[in-house]
Amino acid sequence: MLIIAVHVSVQSFAEIGPLVKKEVGYIQIHSSSVLLYIFLNSNKLKKALVFLFFFSDLISVITANSVDPDTIFANNEMSLRDIEIYGFDYDYTLAFYSSHLHTLIFNIARDILVTNHRYPEGLRKYEYIPSFAVRGLHYDVQKALLMKIDAFHYIQLGTVYRGLHPVPDEEVIAMYEGCHVPLEIMSDFYGKSSHGHTMKQFMDIFSLPEMTLLSCVNDFFMRHNIDYEPVHLYKDVKEAIRDVHVKGIMYRAVEADIEKYICYGEQSHAVLKKLSAQGKKMFLITNSPFDFVDRGMNFIVGKDWRDLFDVVIVQADKPSFFNDRRKPFRRVTDKGVLLWDRIHRLEKGQIYKQGNLYEFLRLTGWRGSKVLYFGDHIYSDLADLTLKHGWRTGAIIPELRKEIKIMNTPEYVHMMTWLQSLTGLIEQMQVHRDPTSRAVVEEWIKERETKDIFNAQFGSLFRTYHNPTYFSRRLSRFADIYMASISCLLNYDFQHTFFPRRTPLQHEASYWPDKTQRLNDLNHSFIYLILFSSACHILK
């Protein structure tokens, strides 16, 4: 039997006591407080204990300080006062797409597998599942497993999927001889499975249909007991997805019904206008072809969109654009004709194809921390710029808006309050080794899982149960700032400085009274755990 001894105020006891009177075994009344001995026999009571007596005021504080989804968050201190030049990717940076686009990519790639690669006709019955995957997942090419990995290369158990179904934890541990993924089989610097790396990390928003298609095909083969080679499957799906982009199938579909696929256009237009009014230089570097970008920008901004940009580069082939010095720029006419003349300067109003960043720097002189570049792909858009060239970088993370809205809900606030209290309780109780105590601790450890509130299969984009995800680790390293959309810039003036939160390192004391410290104070000041083999022993 587990019993908790709790000090509460007389006022709190008068208000709450009747609700838990059946569970109270013993009461001591003092002048200013009441000491309750409460039997912890149910999850409902355990949570009520913490919420009702200790955290009701704290929850009010947290709710009152909910996070604005339009905030710009800083990993590294950066002032807009220092930024003279703004650069942009196009897809999912200036142009945001509706969910119809992922369905389109999935359907076309699925049909390419059946038609061109002779996959079974039964695959056509599978439809895109928007809520299945999240960005940042790893895929083991040889084992055909999709999973979430944390910042320390540990697999989050419960998030390993073969096809559309989870793999039991015991099987995962047996396959990997634990939960740790060695560095030599992790994805390479750009998240790719190459040079002996067997993991692929999906960092692009466009990769959501690819992950879903891989899982659906795996599911079909397993359901029908079809023997297959996972490496061939991965390569075929990768090629089918590539064909959707490279062969222009997706581009033509979007251009034909642009209002169906592009959204939030007016917000991107407002940002560009604001920057232009402040006399800021602007440039566009995208992997998309000119016709596609032109059609989209006409819809977002208007036919004069090129007047806003000092340099426009299409089909840049990022991330090679940032590393390969061999590709020269080539001018493109409005009708897509490639010209052969040597490029001596990058002119406003002109369109350029390919090229490389070293030539770009030489021709523009736009170097160092006065340049801020925005993109959605942490590797292809941002990594090389911050590591090799000293540009400031801004990551566009559309998923932020949804996750922040969830975090602002009372359900999430209650869950995290309980999670924090559980952690404190487990820390204190783990010294007890008797079977009853160990059973309670094990039960509480299971309660610390918070996956389902975000995505039922894989949880949050930013966290495993308790650690940052591998995605979060790379985001914090390669992006000075990050936000849900480019429109967040509208909330700040051009003198604003973004400061990262100074959160204490694990060995540092907290010198600022934050909510976490208050939780710890509550745990240590008010909760006294007493373990007895029976209730009679404590009452004696």
N, C-alpha and C positions, 0 to 999 in steps of 0.2 A: 504494500500500500504506500503510495506517495502522498505526502502531506506538505502543503506549503503554509508557512507562517507569514502573515502579511499585516503590516501596519497601515491603517487607513484613517482618514480624519473622521470625526464624529458626524460631520455633515454628510460625507460620502457614504458612511455606513447607513445613515438614516434614509438616503435616497436609493441606495443599491442593495442594501442588506436583504430586504425581502425577496429579491430576485434569486438569491443564491442560498436562502436560509436552509434549504434541505441538504445542501452540501457542506454546511458549516458544522464542524464537529465540536468546536470549543471556542469560547469567546472570553477575552479579557478586556474590560473597559477601563480606560485611563481617563485623566482629566481632559486631554486634548486629542486622543486617538483611540482606536479600537484595534486590538490584536485578534486576527481571525486565523484559526487553523482550518484550512479548506482541503477536503479530500479531492484529489485530482483523478477522477475516474473517466472523464469524457473529454473529447477534443473541444466540444462546445464550451464546457466549463473552463478549460485551460485558456481558451481565447477570450472568453468573457472576463476572466480574472484580469488579464492584462489590459484589455480594452476599457472595461468599465471603471477600474480603480485607478489606473495609472496614465493611460494614453489618450483619454478623451480630449484633454486640452491640447496635447501634442498633435493629435490628428487635425484639430482645428487650425493649428499653426501651419502644418504642412499644406493643408488644403488652401489656406489663405495665400500661401506662397507658391502656388502652382506655376508650372513653367509655361511660358508663352511659346507656342510652336513656331512663331515668326522670329524668334531670337537667333542671333548669330553667336555661335559658341567658339571659344578660343582654346587651342592647344598650345599656342605660342603667342606671346605678347606682340601685337601688331597695331600700328596706327595708320588710319586712312590718310592722315596728314602727309605721310611719306610716299603715298602711292600716286604716281603720275600716269601710269599706263595700265590699262585693264585689258586682259585677254580672256577669250571665251572658247570653250568647246561648243558644239551645236546641239547634238542629241542629248536630251535629259539635262541640259544646262540652260540653253535659250529656248529650245523646243521641248515641251513636255507632252507625253503621249498618253492617250487613254488606254484602258485595259483591252480595248479591241485589237490593239497592235500585237500584243503578246498572243492572243488567240489566233490572229492571222499568221504569225511566224510559226507557231506550233502546227497549225493545220497544213501549211505549205510544206514544212520540213517532214512531217509525218507522211504526206503523200509522195514526197520525193523518195523516201525510204522504200515505199511500196513499189513505186513505178520504176525508179532507176536502179535501186539496189536489191530488188526482188525479195523484199521482206513480205511476210504473210499479209494477205488482204484483211485479216481480222484486226489488224492494227488500226484500221480506219474507224473502228467503233470507239476508240479512245478520244476523249475530248480534253481540252486544256483545263487544268485545275488551278485557278488563280491563287488559291489559298494554300497550295501544297508546299512550295519551297520558299526560302528567303535567300537573299544575296549573301555572298561570303562563305558559302558551304564548300567543303572539300569533297572530291570524288576520287575514290580509289579505282583507278582504271583497270587494274588486274583482278580485283575482287568484286567489281561492279557495286560498290557501296557508296552511298551519299551520306555525309555526316557533318556535324559541327565540331570544330576544334577550337580550343581556347588559346589564349596568348602564350601559354607555356607548352603548347604542342600536345595537350591532353584531349582525348576524345570525350565529349559529353555523352555519357551513357544515356540511352533512351532516345538519342537523336541519330542513330545509325539505321539507315534504310536500305533494304535490298528490294528494288521495285517500289511498290507503294506500301510496303509493310515493314514495321520495325524489326530489327534483328535482336534477339534476346541478349541481355547484357553478358551472360555467361559465354555465349558464342563469340561475341566481340572480344572479350578478354582473352579467350583461347586463341583467336586468330592473330591478335597483335601482341600476345604474351604480356598482357596488361592493357593500359589505356594510353600509354605514351606513344607518339608517332616520331620516330627518329628523324633528325634533320635531313639525312641523306635520301629519304623517300618522300619528304614534303615537297610541295610544288616549288618551282624555281622562283627567281626574284619577281617575275611578272605573273606568277600564279599558274604557270603552264606546267604540263607534265612532259618534261624533256630532259635529255642528258642523264637518264637513269632515274629521274624522279617519277614515282608512280602515282602521285597525287596531282589533281588539277583543282585549283581554287577558282570558283566562279565569282568574279568581282563586278562584272558588267550587269547593269539592269536588263540588258537584252538577253542575258544568259538564263533568266528565269524560265522561258519556254524550253531552252535546251535541257536544263535539269529535269523538268517535268517530262519531256519526251524520253530522255534516258530511262527515267523511272518507269514510265508506261511500257516501253519496249521490254525492259527487264521483267516487268510484271507479266506481260503476255507470255514470254518464253517460259517463265516458271509455272504459270497456270497450266500451260499445255505440255509441260515436261519436255521441252525442246532443248537439246544440248546446243550450246553456243559458246563462242569465244568472246569474253567480255572486252578484250582489246579491240577486236574488229567492230563490235557494236559501238564502242566509244568513238572510234574513228569515222564510222559511217554516219552517226548522228552529228558529229562535228562538221563533216563535209556537207551534210544536208542543210544544217543551219547556215553554214558559210555561203552555200549556193543561194539561199533566200536573200542574202545581202549582196554578194558579189555580182550575181547575175541580174540584179536590179528588180527582182520580183517584188520585194517589199517596197522599194522606192516607187515603183509604178502604181502599186495599190494605194499607197498613202497620197500620192499626187492626185489620183483620180477621185478621192473622197477626203480631202484634207480636213474638213470640219469634223469628220467622224473620229479622226485619229489624233489631231493636235489640240491641246487645251492649254489654258493659262497664258495665252499669247499676249493679252493686254498687259500683264504684269511684267513680262520681259521687255516689252516695248517701253513701259514707263521707266524701267531701270536704265535702259540705253539712252533715253531722252534726258534723264537726270544727269548722267555722266557727261553727255555731250554739252549740256548747258553749263557744266562746270569746267569745260575746256579740257577734259581728260582725253588722252589718246586711247584708241580702242582697236583691237585686232581680233580676228577670228581664225582659229586653226582647228580644222575638223577632218575626220576621215571620210566623211560623206561626200558624194559627188555634187558638182555645182548645181545641176538642174534640180536635184532634190532640195538642197539648201535654199536655192533661189525661190522655189515654190513655197517652201515653208516660211521663209522670212518675208515674202510678199504678204502672206496671210497674217503673220505676227506683227510686222512693223508697217508694211506698205511697200510700194514699188521703189521708193527712194531709200530703202534700207542700207544700200551700199554707201550712201553719203555719210552714215554714222561711223563707218569703220575706216581706219587709216590703212589697214592691210587685211586682205581676205585670202586665206589659203585653204584649198579643198583637197581631198584625197591625199592627206598629208602622210598617211601610213604611220601614225603613232603606234607604239613607242619608238619605232625605228627612226622617225623624224628627229628625235632628240639625241640620237647616238651615231647614226650613219652619215658621215661627212661627204659621201660620194654622190648623192642625188642632188642635182641642181634644180633650181626653180624653173618652171615652164609656164608661160602665160597662156591663158585660155580665153577665147572670145566668148561673147554672150551666147553664141550658138554652139559652144562646146568644141570649137576647132583649136587644136594645139598649135602654137606658134613655135618657131625654131630659133628665134633671136636670143642672144645672151642677155641675161638680166643684170643690169648695173645698179638698179634701185627698185625698191618696192613702192609702187605708186598707188595713191588713193584712187578708188574707182575701178581698179583693175582686179582681175581674178588670177590667182596663181595656184599651180598644182605641184604636189610633192615638195621638193626642196629638203632642207635640213636646218636644224636650229642654229648651227654654227654660222651658216651663211646668213640666216635671219638676223643674228646678233651683229654680224659685220655690217649688214646693209642698213640696219635701223639704229644701232647703238643703244638699244633698249636692254640694259643689263642690270643684274643685281636686284636689290630689295625695293627698287622703285616700281617694279613690275609685279602685278597681282594677276594670276591666271586661275580661272575657274573651270572645273571639270567634274564629271561624276565618277570616272574610273580612277581609283586611287593609284593604280600602277601605271597604266598607259598615259594618263593625263598629268599626274602630279609628281610621281616619285623621282624621276630624273631631274625635273626642274628644281626641286628643293635640295636634292643631294649634290648635284653637279654644277648648278648654275646660280644658286642663291636667289631665285625668284621666290616671292611669297605665293602661297597656294591656298585656294579655297575649294573645299569639297562640297559638291551638291549631293545631298542624301535625302531624296524624296520620302524615304521610309520614316524619317524623323518625325514628320507631322503626325502620322498615325500612332507611333509609339509614345510620343509625348501626350497625346490625347488620352491614351490608355493610362499612362502614369498619373494623369491628373484626376482619374476617377476615384471615388471613395473606396471602391473595391480594391484597387491597387494600393492606395494609401494604407488601408487596413492590413493588407497582406504584407507589405514591407515593414510595417510597424511590428507585426507579429513575427516576421522573419528576423528582425533585429533582436527582439526579445528572446526568441528561441536560441539564437546564437550565443547570447549571454548566458542563458540557462544551461546550454550544453557545455559551455566552457567550465562552468562551476560544477556541474554534476558528473563530468567525465572521470573524476577521481574515485567515484563509487563503483565497485566491481561486482556487487551482488547481482543476481539474475534479474530481480525486479527493476533495479536502477538501470541496468544495461538495456533492458527491453524498452523502458521509457525513452532513453536517449536515442536508441535506434529508431523509434517511432518519430521522435522529433526531427531527427536527421532527414527522414523521408519527407517530412512536411516542409523542408526548406526548398523544395523544388518549385520553381516559378515559371515553368515553360509555357503551360497551356494558355495563360492570359494573353500572350502575344500571338504566337503561331502554334497550333496544336501539335505539329510535328517537330519543329526545330526551335521554337521559342523566339527570343529577341535577337535582332541583328547584332546587338552590341554586347550582350552578355551570355555566357553559359549560366549555369545555376548561380555561380557566385563570382567567377572570374570574368574579366573582359574576354571577348572572343578574339580570335586571330584577326578578324576584320577590324575590330576596334584598335588592336595593337598597331596595325598598319596605318589606320586612319590617324591616330595620334602622332605617328612618326612623320607622315608625308603631307599632312594638311595643317597649315597654320590656323585656319578657321574652317568651320563647317556649318552648314545650314540646310534647311529643307528645300529651299528654292532660291533662285537668284533675286526674287522679289523681296527677300528679307532685307536687302540693302536699302530699300525705301524707308526703313525705320531708323536710319542713322544718318547723321551729317558727315561731311568729309573731314572733320576734325576729330572724329571719334577714335578712341583707342580701345582695342579689345584686350581684356586681361583674362588669362586663365585663372581658374580657381586655385588658390594655394591650399591644396589638401595635404594634411600632414603625411609624411612618409611613415612607414610602420613603426620606426624607432623614435619618431618625434612626438612630443606632447602636442595636444591641441590647445593653441593659445586663443582661439576664437570660439565663442560658444555656439557651436552649430547643433543641428538636430541630432546627429549621431552621438555627440558627446552627452546630450541630454538623456538620450536613451540609456547610455552606459551608466550615467549617474542614477537613473531610476533603478536599473538592474542592481547596482551595488548598494544603493541606499535603502531600498524598500523590500527587495525580494530576498528572503532568507530560506534556503532550501534545507529541509530536514528530512532525511530518509530513515525510515524505521521499518522493521520487519512486519510490524502490525500497528494498527491504530491504537490499540490498548497500551502499547509501550509509551507512546508520547503522552497520552492522557494520564498515565500514572505519574 
